[in-house]
Amino acid sequence: MPDLVEAFLDHCRDKKLSPKTITWAYGWPLRKLFLPYCERHQVTAIDQLDEVLVGRFARELHEKKLARASVRSYLKGVNTFLNWARKGGPTSPLPGLKKVERDVLTLREMRKLEAVAPTSRDQLIIRILADTGMRESELVTLSLDDVLERDGSDVLRVRGKTGQRLPSISPEVRARLRRYTSHERPRDAVSRRIFIAHSRNSKSQIHEPLTGSGVYQMVKTQAGRLGWEKRVYVHLLRHSNITLRMVRKQSMGEIVAETGVSIKVLVENYSHPALHDRHASTMRVLEAVDDEP
């Protein structure tokens, strides 16, 4: 069974899935949960996995008192493997998820988050995340050659999980990028990545590229400076950007092209108004009722 799991992971690599997806969506649940389960129940071949054994695996996950979303994620990865290994065999039903009302940041709040950052690099990072809806993994891989002008418009060349795209940036952001890369970015940086760590690596003694975890920690630090009660994290900037585009009636095609989000995700997660917009609209309705004779 372990050899079959590794063959499946090789298949995922051949399909050019992202390393993160292979490691966490498939590799971790298969190696850490599914294979130990098979070993405990002396399952050595895929044909031994009947409906009873597959169902028992799902029940054991539920009994661990994991979050429902975690169980769903693990079972989804295992089900994908089972479907690949044999066509039409039994799989585990995925638990349903309750719809969660997600908070977002307004454009004004995102500008406040940017303003409180102590360095021009960090301010620029927050502005780009807020204005483009870029993922942190996409931001940290931007290179000096990715600041472009196309058809008279300033854009960034992003290599994302859905392929390459060219999100728009303002002339102001383009000028700030030029200033940062020319005068403020560490001159002895070996990498051509735009965003470089402030401190040298203790072992290599060079300024290495900023990592996704570095961006995550930086954003949380700036939110802490503001003392907000709401939880602020990097992906919230992407979520807020896409929500803002929907509220301001940008077309779905343009949102997909700018942010790399899929139409399916847009319809399922962003077609409803944000809480503060819905509240404001409701208050206007109630005020109109009060004005009735």
N, C-alpha and C positions, 0 to 999 in steps of 0.2 A: 504493500500500500504506500509506503513512503516514496518508492520510486515513481509511482503513478502521480502522486502529488507534485513531485519535482518536475515530472514531464508536463503537467498542467501549467506550472509556473513558467516553464520554458516556452510553452505555447503562448502565454500572456506576454512574455517578452518579445516573441516573434510578431505579435499583433501590435507592438510598439505602445503598449500601455505604460503609463508613467511608473517609475520605480516606487513612488509612494503608494499607488494603487496596488501594485503587485505585493509590496511588503505588508501593508496594513489591511487592505480589503480582502486579500486572499491568503498570503503567506502566514500571517499571524493566526487567524482562526483555524486554518488547516493544520499547521504544525503544532500549535500550542493547545488546541481544543479537540479537533477532530481526530488526529492521529493517536493521541493518548486514549481517547474514547475507544477507538478501534482496537488498540492494544489490550485494554481492560476487558473487552468483550471477545477477544481472540478473533477479530475480523482481519483476515489477511488478503482477501480478494474482493473486488468491487461487487461481484455477483452475490456475495454473502449479505450485502446490505439490503434487507427487505424492508417493507413498510414499518414493521414493528421496531427494528433497530434504529431506523432513521427517526421515527417518532420519539423513541426513548432519548436519543441525543438531544432533540429539541427540549424535551421535558427537563433533562439534566441542566441545560443552560438556564431555563426558567427557575429551577430550584436554587441556583446560585444567587438568586436575588439581584441579578444584574439589571441595569436600566433597560427598559423595553426597547429603546432605540439601539442599545448595544447588542441585545439578543437578535434583533432584526438584522443588523449589519452582519453579525457573525453567520447567521443562517443563510443570508443572501450569498455570502462568499462560498459557503459549503455547497449550497444548491447549484451555484454556477459550476463548481467542480463536478458535482454528480451528473449534471446534464451533459457536461463535456465528456465525462468518462463513459457514459452509457446513455443512449437515447431512450427516453420514455420511462426511465426508472422512477421509483418513488423519491420525492423530495419533501422537505419540511415546510409546512405552511408558515408564512411570515406573520408575526403579530402585528396588528394594526397600531398606528400611532395617533395619539390625540393631537389635534391641530393646536399649535401654540401661537399665541399673539406675540409677534416679535416686535421689540422696540426698535426704533431707528433714531439716528441723529438728524437734526435739521441741518441745512447748509450753514446757518449761523453757528450752530454748535460745532460743526466740523472746522469752521474757521477759528473758533475759540481754541479748539484742541491744537490747531496749527500754531496759533500765536503764542501759546504757553511753552512750546518747545524751546530749549535754550540755545540750539545751534541751527545754523541755516540749513545744514544737511537734513536734520530731523524735520524742520518746518517744510522743506521741499518734499520729503518723503510723504508726509501726511497730506500735503496739497495734491500730490499726484494720485495717491490712493483715493482721496475724496473726489477728485475731479474725473477720474477715469474708471473707477470701480475695479481697478486692477487687483489681482490676487497678490499676496506677499511673495509667493514663489515666482511670480512673473516679474515683480518689481526688482528682486535681488539679482535676476539674470539679465537685466538691461545693460547693454554695453555702450561705450562711447559712440559707436557707429549707429546706434538705434534712435538717435534724435534726428528726425528727418523733416524735409519740406516736400510735400506732394501736392501738386496742383494748386500751389499758392497757400497751402494750409500746413500748420505745424502739427506733426504727429509723432508718436513713438512706435517703434516696431517691437511688438510683443510676441514672444513665442510661448503660447499658452497651451493648456491641456487639450483645447479644441483646434489647435493649429495656429498659424501666424495671423495677426490682425494689426490694424493701424489706428489705435484710439487717438482722438483729437486732444490737443493741449492748447492753451491760450498763448498768445505772444508773450504775456508776462511770465508764464511758467517756462517757456522756451528761453527767455532772457535769463531767468534765474538758474536754469540748468547750465547755460553757457558760463555764467559767472562762477558757479560752483565748480564745474569741471576745470576751468581755467585758473582759478585763484585759490580755491578752498579745499579741493580734493587733494589728499596726500600725494606729493610729487613723486615719491619713491615707490608708489604702488606698482606692483608687477602686473596685476590683473587689469584688463580693460573694462571690467565691470564699472558702472557709473558710481555706485554707492559702496564706499570703502569704510571699514571699521576705523574708529578714531584711534584706538590703541594698537600697538604692534603685537603680533602673536608672540607669546613668551618663549616659544621654542624656535620658530623660524626668524623672529625679529623683523618681520616685514608686515606691512599693512595689508591684511587679507580682505577679500570681499565681505560685505555685510551679509549675514545669513537671515533666513526667514525667522528663526527664533530671536535674533537680534532685533528685527523690526517689531515682532510681537511684544517683546519686553519694553521697547521704547514707547510704543503706543500706550501700553498699560501704565507706564510711568507718567506720561503726560496727562492721562485721565486722572491719575491719583493727585496730581498737582491741582486739578480743578475741584477735587472733592465731590465729584458727582456720585450719586447713589446708584445710578444705572451702571450695569456692567458694560465696559467698553473694551473691544478687542478688534484686531485688524479686520476680520471678515465683516464686522459691523459697518465699517466704512464702505465696503463693496455693497452690502445689503442696502445701506442708506442711499448710495449713489443710484442703484437700480430703481429703488422705490421713488426717488426724486424724479427720475426720467419718466416713470410711469405716470406719476401725479401731474407732471407738466406736459403730458400727452405726446411724448416723443414716440415715433412709430416703433413697433416691435422689431421690424427689420433693422432699424438703425441701432436699437439697444443691443441686439444680438451682435451686430458688426462692431460696436464700440466696446462692449464688455466681455464678449465671448460666452455669455449665458445662453442656454438653449431655450427654444420656444416652449418646450415642455415645462421647464422650471419656471419660466415667466408666467405661464398660465396657472400653474399649480400654486405658486408662492407669492406672486407679485400683482396678480390681477385684482386683488382686493385693496382698498385704500388703507394707508397707514392709520394707526390709532388716532394720532393727533389731528390728521386731516378729517377723519370720520367724525371725531368729536366736534371740530369746528363747524362742519357741515350740519350736524345734528342741532347744534346751538342756534344756527341760522334758521333752521326749520322751526324750532320752538319759539324763537323771537317773532317769526312771522305769525305763528298761532296767537301769540299774545297781542299782536296788533289787530287781530280780527275784531270787528264790531260785535 
